[in-house]
Amino acid sequence: MKKLTFIFFALCAIGIIQAQEVKTDSLAADTLSVESLELVPLQAADSLVVEDSIIIPPQPYYTEWAKDTNITDIEMRTLDWALNWLDTTDCIAVHDTTTLPDSIYKARLQALPCVIELPYNERVRAFILRYVKRSPKQVARLMRMSEYYFPIFEEALCRYNLPYELKYVPIIESALNPMARSHAGAAGLWQFMPATGKLFGLEINSLVDERMDPIKATDAACRFLSGMYAIYQDWNLVIAAYNCGSGNVNKAIRRAGGKRDFWSIYPYLPRETRNYVPIFIAANYAMNYGQEHGICKAPIEKAMITDTIRTTQRMHLQQVSENLGISMDELRRLNPQYSRDILPGGSTYTLCLPSEKTGQYIDMQDSIMAYKADSLINNRRAEIDMAKVTSITGAYRVNGMTYYTIKRGDTLGGIAKKFHCTVKQLKQWNGLKSDNIREGKKLKICR
C-alpha cells in the first residue's frame, strides 16, 4: 500500500513557470516559430520589462554575453527560460576556469561514460560557458535537485534499456520543475503536450494531470524516446525530434538528401532545434564537471522523508491539510498532479505525505474523509429529475412533482378525471377556493 521514498522537500518547492511554449507537440508538429523562444519566466520579473505582453529581459542582459560568445540574443533565450526561475544560492565559484582551451572541454566530453555522442564544437562551447560562467548558482541548484529526480529517471531509463544521459533532457525542458507549465499547454518535468501525454497513457482531465507526476511522466517519456529510437536509430535525432517533432526532423532529412545524422541535417532544422542538441551536450558537461569550475551543490534547505498512500476514495487535499496540520502549499508540492486539489476516487490514486504523518492519516482516515465532505467533495448533484412532458396529459414533472398547464376549455372535473384524482384534491393541492380556473395557469398534481 505504501512506497517509501526519500525526497528533498526544498527541491520540489517550486512555483509554476509562466513561460511561453518552447517545444511543440513531439509527435505532430511540423513548424515552429523562432519567435516562440522569446520568453523568460515571470519569476524573474524584478529584472524584466514588459513589451507587448511578452516578458523580455532588458537588452544589456543578453548583448554583452552574446558578443562574447558569438551567440545571438534570440538563441540564448532557449537556455535562459529554463534557468532564470531557479532560486540562487550562496555558492560562488572559487576560481575562474572558463578560459580553458578547447582541448580540455573536448577531452572531458569524450571521457564521459555515454552511449549518446557528445561532440564538441563552438556552439557546444558557447552553451557550456552559458552554464558555468553565467549561471553557476543555477547549476548549483540543479546539481542538488538532481539528487532527487535523477534516481527516478535512471530507474525508468534502465527499465527501458535507454542511455542514462537522457536524464539531462528535463534540465532543458523544465529545469527539473515538476510543476512547470507553458502558455502553449506543455507541462511537467518532461513538458508533454496534452495530446502526447494522453497518447502515452497519462491521465489528463480537470482534476488530474499526470504530466506533473514525476514517475508516470518519466515512464511515458521513456516509451516515447524508445519509440523514436526505433525509427531513427540515432540518439541525437531522437533528441531533436523530442524538441520539434518527428515531422520537422523528417523534412530536414529529406532536404539533406536522406542523410540521417544530426550535424548533417543541422542547417535544415528549425533554428531553436539546432541549439537543442548543443544545449543537451552542454548540460551533460555542466552537471558532470561543474565542480571543476568551482560550482558546489546548493545546500539542502529542508530534508523530508515521504510515504505514498494508495487510495480509491475521493478526497480534497484541504481535508488532509486541516486534519494533519500540513500546509496546502506543502501538499500541493508533494502532489502536483492534482490540478484542483482533489483526488477523484473510483480508481487507485496516490497521496504523497510526510512520513511522520502517514500513521496519523491511517488512524484518522474515516474522520478525514468525513471532514467538510459536503462542501469540499460532495457538493455536486448526483442525479437530476429532468422536466418531462407526458404526451397524453400534456403535463411535465420536475423533482417528483407533476405540473399541468390549463388549456382553453378545461374544467376542474375534466382535469381530475385525466389525472385520476378528485376535484377536491385539485383544490387542496393548489389552494383553490372555487371551481373557476384560467387558461395558462399551472396546477400541481401531487400524485
VMD Tcl script that draws the C-alpha trace (Angstrom):
set ca {
  {0.00 0.00 0.00}
  {2.85 2.36 0.66}
  {6.06 3.06 -1.16}
  {8.79 4.75 0.87}
  {10.89 7.27 -0.96}
  {13.41 9.89 0.10}
  {12.65 13.36 -1.08}
  {14.21 16.72 -0.56}
  {11.24 18.95 0.08}
  {13.08 22.06 -0.94}
  {13.90 20.58 -4.31}
  {10.27 20.34 -5.36}
  {9.10 23.51 -3.61}
  {8.94 25.46 -6.83}
  {6.29 27.71 -8.36}
  {4.67 27.23 -11.75}
  {6.59 28.66 -14.67}
  {4.53 31.12 -16.66}
  {6.53 30.87 -19.85}
  {5.54 30.61 -23.46}
  {5.97 27.37 -25.35}
  {9.48 26.33 -26.31}
  {8.68 22.97 -27.86}
  {5.81 21.70 -29.95}
  {3.85 18.52 -29.67}
  {6.60 15.97 -30.19}
  {4.51 13.80 -32.49}
  {2.51 16.14 -34.66}
  {4.32 19.43 -35.04}
  {5.68 20.38 -38.42}
  {6.52 24.03 -37.89}
  {7.87 26.07 -35.03}
  {8.35 29.80 -34.86}
  {11.65 31.24 -33.76}
  {9.63 33.97 -32.05}
  {8.34 31.37 -29.62}
  {11.76 31.40 -27.99}
  {11.46 34.96 -26.82}
  {10.48 34.17 -23.29}
  {11.65 34.34 -19.72}
  {9.66 33.12 -16.71}
  {7.71 35.61 -14.65}
  {9.61 34.64 -11.51}
  {12.49 36.80 -12.71}
  {10.16 39.75 -13.20}
  {12.16 42.06 -10.96}
  {14.77 42.27 -13.71}
  {12.36 42.30 -16.64}
  {10.34 44.75 -18.65}
  {7.00 44.12 -20.34}
  {6.81 44.58 -24.08}
  {3.63 43.69 -25.99}
  {2.52 41.36 -23.19}
  {5.68 39.24 -23.54}
  {8.17 39.30 -20.70}
  {11.55 40.23 -22.15}
  {14.77 40.94 -20.25}
  {16.46 44.30 -20.75}
  {18.80 44.08 -23.70}
  {22.07 44.55 -21.73}
  {21.34 41.22 -20.03}
  {21.99 39.46 -23.32}
  {24.03 41.68 -25.58}
  {27.27 41.63 -23.59}
  {27.20 37.86 -23.25}
  {26.17 37.32 -26.88}
  {29.10 39.45 -28.03}
  {31.50 37.33 -26.00}
  {30.27 34.02 -27.41}
  {29.09 34.79 -30.96}
  {25.62 33.55 -29.94}
  {22.73 35.78 -30.95}
  {20.33 37.32 -28.47}
  {17.44 35.11 -29.61}
  {19.46 31.89 -29.33}
  {20.41 32.48 -25.72}
  {16.77 32.61 -24.71}
  {16.47 28.89 -25.42}
  {18.61 28.27 -22.38}
  {17.66 31.23 -20.23}
  {13.97 30.39 -19.91}
  {14.91 27.15 -18.14}
  {17.41 28.73 -15.76}
  {16.26 32.13 -14.59}
  {13.31 30.94 -12.48}
  {15.59 28.98 -10.16}
  {16.46 30.37 -6.75}
  {20.10 31.31 -6.37}
  {22.33 30.23 -3.51}
  {25.44 31.47 -1.79}
  {27.57 29.03 -3.74}
  {30.20 31.04 -5.62}
  {32.87 29.69 -7.94}
  {36.19 29.91 -6.14}
  {38.19 30.19 -9.30}
  {37.56 31.02 -12.94}
  {38.13 28.12 -15.28}
  {36.08 29.41 -18.18}
  {39.15 30.30 -20.22}
  {40.20 26.69 -20.65}
  {41.45 25.62 -24.07}
  {39.09 23.73 -26.35}
  {41.13 20.58 -25.91}
  {40.11 20.36 -22.25}
  {36.38 20.63 -22.97}
  {36.70 18.11 -25.78}
  {38.63 15.63 -23.65}
  {36.18 15.92 -20.77}
  {33.17 15.26 -23.01}
  {34.90 12.27 -24.58}
  {35.68 10.90 -21.12}
  {32.03 10.77 -20.07}
  {30.67 7.18 -19.99}
  {27.93 7.84 -22.53}
  {26.24 5.96 -25.35}
  {24.99 9.15 -26.96}
  {27.63 11.02 -28.94}
  {28.67 14.27 -27.26}
  {30.86 16.00 -29.84}
  {32.46 19.39 -29.22}
  {32.26 22.47 -31.39}
  {31.96 26.24 -30.98}
  {28.20 26.01 -30.48}
  {28.58 23.49 -27.68}
  {31.32 25.61 -26.10}
  {29.08 28.68 -26.09}
  {26.37 26.88 -24.16}
  {28.85 25.27 -21.77}
  {30.04 28.77 -20.89}
  {26.42 29.86 -20.53}
  {26.01 27.26 -17.80}
  {29.32 27.51 -15.93}
  {30.12 31.20 -16.43}
  {26.76 32.98 -16.45}
  {24.67 30.62 -14.31}
  {26.89 28.90 -11.71}
  {24.33 29.38 -8.92}
  {21.54 27.91 -11.02}
  {23.75 24.96 -11.93}
  {24.44 24.51 -8.22}
  {20.69 24.33 -7.65}
  {20.20 21.84 -10.46}
  {23.01 19.68 -9.10}
  {21.26 19.48 -5.73}
  {17.81 18.90 -7.25}
  {19.21 16.10 -9.41}
  {19.84 14.05 -6.28}
  {16.10 13.52 -6.01}
  {14.98 13.39 -9.64}
  {17.86 11.55 -11.30}
  {17.24 8.26 -9.42}
  {13.64 8.36 -10.72}
  {14.87 8.98 -14.27}
  {17.65 6.38 -14.07}
  {15.32 3.65 -12.79}
  {12.98 4.17 -15.74}
  {15.81 4.53 -18.29}
  {17.32 1.28 -17.04}
  {13.95 -0.48 -17.27}
  {13.60 0.54 -20.92}
  {17.30 -0.06 -21.68}
  {17.86 3.58 -22.61}
  {21.06 5.65 -22.18}
  {21.32 7.23 -18.74}
  {22.42 10.55 -20.21}
  {18.83 11.14 -21.37}
  {18.17 12.17 -17.78}
  {19.50 15.60 -18.77}
  {16.60 16.25 -21.17}
  {14.32 17.52 -18.34}
  {17.01 20.02 -17.37}
  {16.48 21.67 -20.75}
  {12.73 21.14 -20.79}
  {11.72 22.24 -17.29}
  {14.87 22.91 -15.24}
  {13.70 19.98 -13.09}
  {10.48 21.74 -12.11}
  {7.65 19.17 -11.93}
  {5.06 21.98 -11.86}
  {6.37 23.77 -14.96}
  {3.68 24.89 -17.41}
  {3.99 26.75 -20.68}
  {1.44 29.09 -22.20}
  {1.09 26.65 -25.10}
  {-0.02 23.86 -22.75}
  {3.11 21.76 -22.16}
  {3.51 20.68 -18.54}
  {5.67 18.77 -16.10}
  {9.29 17.73 -15.94}
  {9.24 16.40 -19.49}
  {6.95 19.14 -20.88}
  {4.42 16.90 -22.57}
  {1.67 18.50 -24.61}
  {-1.80 17.21 -23.64}
  {-2.33 15.13 -26.81}
  {1.07 13.45 -26.49}
  {0.56 12.79 -22.79}
  {-2.79 11.10 -23.42}
  {-1.30 9.11 -26.29}
  {1.17 7.63 -23.82}
  {-1.46 6.83 -21.23}
  {-1.24 9.81 -18.89}
  {-4.50 10.83 -17.26}
  {-5.26 14.47 -18.07}
  {-8.58 15.99 -17.08}
  {-9.99 18.78 -14.94}
  {-8.85 17.15 -11.70}
  {-5.74 15.14 -12.58}
  {-2.72 15.95 -14.74}
  {-0.27 13.08 -14.65}
  {2.18 15.02 -16.78}
  {3.18 16.53 -13.42}
  {3.62 13.14 -11.78}
  {7.42 12.62 -11.92}
  {7.20 8.82 -12.00}
  {4.37 8.41 -14.52}
  {5.61 11.22 -16.78}
  {9.11 9.75 -16.81}
  {7.74 6.35 -17.79}
  {5.79 7.97 -20.64}
  {8.87 9.90 -21.77}
  {10.92 6.70 -21.85}
  {8.32 4.99 -24.02}
  {8.29 7.97 -26.37}
  {12.10 8.10 -26.60}
  {12.30 4.35 -27.13}
  {9.77 4.56 -29.96}
  {11.66 7.42 -31.63}
  {14.93 5.48 -31.45}
  {13.28 2.51 -33.15}
  {12.60 4.89 -36.05}
  {15.81 6.94 -36.26}
  {18.50 4.69 -34.73}
  {20.38 7.87 -33.78}
  {20.05 9.44 -30.35}
  {20.79 12.99 -31.46}
  {17.96 12.74 -33.99}
  {15.70 11.40 -31.24}
  {16.57 14.36 -29.01}
  {15.90 16.75 -31.88}
  {12.54 15.07 -32.55}
  {11.66 15.43 -28.88}
  {12.05 19.17 -29.29}
  {10.48 19.93 -32.67}
  {8.54 16.80 -33.60}
  {9.30 13.96 -35.96}
  {7.72 15.86 -38.86}
  {10.38 18.57 -38.77}
  {13.16 16.01 -38.44}
  {11.80 14.00 -41.39}
  {11.65 17.11 -43.56}
  {15.22 18.02 -42.62}
  {16.39 14.52 -43.57}
  {14.73 14.83 -46.97}
  {16.24 18.27 -47.56}
  {19.66 16.91 -46.62}
  {19.42 14.29 -49.33}
  {18.47 11.46 -46.99}
  {21.35 11.88 -44.56}
  {20.40 10.64 -41.09}
  {22.90 12.45 -38.91}
  {22.03 15.46 -36.75}
  {25.01 17.54 -37.82}
  {24.32 16.80 -41.50}
  {20.69 17.91 -41.26}
  {21.54 20.75 -38.85}
  {21.01 23.60 -41.38}
  {17.55 22.29 -42.29}
  {16.14 22.06 -38.76}
  {14.15 24.82 -37.05}
  {16.58 27.28 -35.57}
  {15.78 26.50 -31.93}
  {16.19 22.77 -32.54}
  {19.67 23.37 -33.95}
  {20.55 24.66 -30.48}
  {18.68 21.94 -28.58}
  {21.30 19.23 -29.05}
  {24.24 21.57 -28.28}
  {22.42 22.63 -25.10}
  {21.88 18.96 -24.24}
  {25.60 18.32 -24.62}
  {26.40 21.40 -22.54}
  {24.02 20.22 -19.80}
  {25.85 16.88 -19.70}
  {29.12 18.76 -19.30}
  {27.90 21.23 -16.66}
  {26.28 18.58 -14.47}
  {29.35 16.34 -14.59}
  {32.12 18.94 -14.46}
  {30.53 21.77 -12.50}
  {32.88 21.17 -9.61}
  {35.84 21.61 -11.93}
  {34.55 25.15 -12.43}
  {34.22 25.82 -8.72}
  {30.46 25.16 -8.63}
  {29.24 23.42 -5.50}
  {25.83 21.85 -4.90}
  {23.21 24.12 -3.41}
  {22.59 23.48 0.28}
  {19.65 21.39 1.47}
  {17.08 23.72 2.96}
  {14.83 21.08 4.44}
  {15.08 17.31 4.11}
  {11.97 15.19 4.34}
  {11.08 11.50 4.16}
  {7.76 10.79 2.49}
  {5.34 7.90 2.20}
  {2.98 7.23 -0.67}
  {-0.53 6.14 0.27}
  {-2.74 4.45 -2.33}
  {-6.46 5.19 -2.12}
  {-9.60 4.76 -4.17}
  {-11.59 7.26 -2.12}
  {-12.46 10.73 -3.33}
  {-10.88 13.40 -1.16}
  {-9.78 17.01 -1.10}
  {-6.26 17.97 -0.03}
  {-7.79 20.52 2.33}
  {-9.33 17.65 4.30}
  {-5.85 16.22 4.77}
  {-4.26 19.60 5.41}
  {-6.58 20.70 8.20}
  {-6.67 17.32 9.94}
  {-2.96 16.52 9.80}
  {-1.58 20.03 10.14}
  {0.20 20.05 6.77}
  {0.12 23.28 4.79}
  {-1.71 23.27 1.47}
  {1.43 24.55 -0.26}
  {3.37 21.57 1.03}
  {0.68 19.08 -0.03}
  {0.50 20.63 -3.49}
  {4.26 20.35 -3.92}
  {4.18 16.71 -2.91}
  {1.13 16.01 -5.11}
  {1.46 18.32 -8.14}
  {-0.67 16.09 -10.39}
  {-3.94 17.10 -8.68}
  {-4.82 20.28 -10.53}
  {-7.71 21.31 -8.27}
  {-6.52 19.69 -5.03}
  {-8.96 16.77 -5.47}
  {-8.21 13.06 -5.71}
  {-11.11 11.88 -7.89}
  {-11.53 8.42 -6.34}
  {-13.03 5.42 -8.08}
  {-9.67 4.31 -9.45}
  {-6.46 4.00 -7.46}
  {-4.64 7.28 -6.84}
  {-1.58 8.07 -4.76}
  {-1.30 10.59 -1.94}
  {2.22 11.64 -1.01}
  {2.62 12.65 2.66}
  {5.47 13.43 5.05}
  {6.44 10.08 6.55}
  {5.72 11.16 10.11}
  {2.12 11.92 9.13}
  {1.22 8.62 7.47}
  {0.41 6.79 10.69}
  {-1.82 9.64 11.78}
  {-3.51 9.58 8.36}
  {-4.26 5.85 8.64}
  {-5.66 6.27 12.16}
  {-7.83 9.24 11.14}
  {-8.79 8.14 7.64}
  {-12.54 7.91 8.29}
  {-12.73 11.26 10.04}
  {-10.58 12.87 7.34}
  {-12.97 11.65 4.65}
  {-15.98 12.94 6.56}
  {-14.44 16.33 7.37}
  {-16.21 19.08 5.36}
  {-17.16 16.41 2.82}
  {-20.40 18.11 1.86}
  {-18.75 21.40 0.95}
  {-15.45 20.09 -0.45}
  {-16.25 16.91 -2.37}
  {-19.99 16.13 -2.16}
  {-21.27 19.44 -3.46}
  {-22.24 18.03 -6.86}
  {-25.70 16.69 -7.61}
  {-25.51 13.01 -8.46}
  {-28.87 12.94 -10.22}
  {-31.44 15.41 -11.53}
  {-35.08 14.64 -12.24}
  {-35.46 16.43 -15.56}
  {-38.68 18.13 -16.58}
  {-40.55 15.53 -18.61}
  {-43.63 16.20 -20.75}
  {-46.24 13.47 -20.90}
  {-47.67 13.29 -24.41}
  {-51.08 12.06 -23.27}
  {-51.81 14.58 -20.50}
  {-49.55 17.42 -21.61}
  {-48.14 17.57 -18.05}
  {-44.48 17.58 -17.02}
  {-42.58 16.51 -13.91}
  {-39.84 18.33 -12.03}
  {-38.21 16.85 -8.92}
  {-41.08 14.43 -8.37}
  {-43.92 16.93 -8.80}
  {-46.33 16.90 -11.79}
  {-47.45 20.20 -13.29}
  {-50.28 20.79 -15.75}
  {-50.87 23.99 -17.75}
  {-54.59 24.81 -18.04}
  {-55.81 24.94 -21.63}
  {-58.82 26.62 -23.22}
  {-61.96 24.63 -22.41}
  {-60.50 22.80 -19.42}
  {-62.57 22.27 -16.27}
  {-61.50 21.02 -12.87}
  {-63.68 17.95 -13.35}
  {-62.04 17.12 -16.67}
  {-58.52 17.64 -15.29}
  {-59.32 15.50 -12.23}
  {-60.52 12.71 -14.49}
  {-57.39 12.97 -16.63}
  {-55.08 12.56 -13.62}
  {-57.24 10.06 -11.70}
  {-57.91 12.31 -8.75}
  {-60.84 14.31 -7.37}
  {-61.79 17.97 -7.77}
  {-61.42 18.35 -4.02}
  {-57.82 17.11 -4.18}
  {-57.00 19.52 -7.00}
  {-58.36 22.41 -4.95}
  {-56.36 21.34 -1.86}
  {-53.10 20.89 -3.79}
  {-53.39 24.30 -5.45}
  {-55.18 26.34 -2.73}
  {-58.27 26.95 -4.89}
  {-61.45 28.26 -3.22}
  {-63.72 27.88 -6.23}
  {-64.06 25.83 -9.40}
  {-63.04 28.76 -11.57}
  {-59.75 28.29 -13.44}
  {-57.93 30.38 -16.06}
  {-56.14 29.34 -19.23}
  {-52.33 29.39 -18.92}
  {-52.23 28.89 -15.15}
  {-50.37 25.83 -13.78}
  {-51.82 23.24 -11.46}
  {-49.85 20.95 -9.18}
  {-50.75 17.28 -9.33}
  {-49.46 15.73 -6.10}
  {-49.55 12.07 -7.07}
}
mol new
graphics top color blue
foreach p $ca { graphics top sphere $p radius 0.5 }
foreach p [lrange $ca 0 end-1] q [lrange $ca 1 end] { graphics top cylinder $p $q radius 0.2 }
display resetview
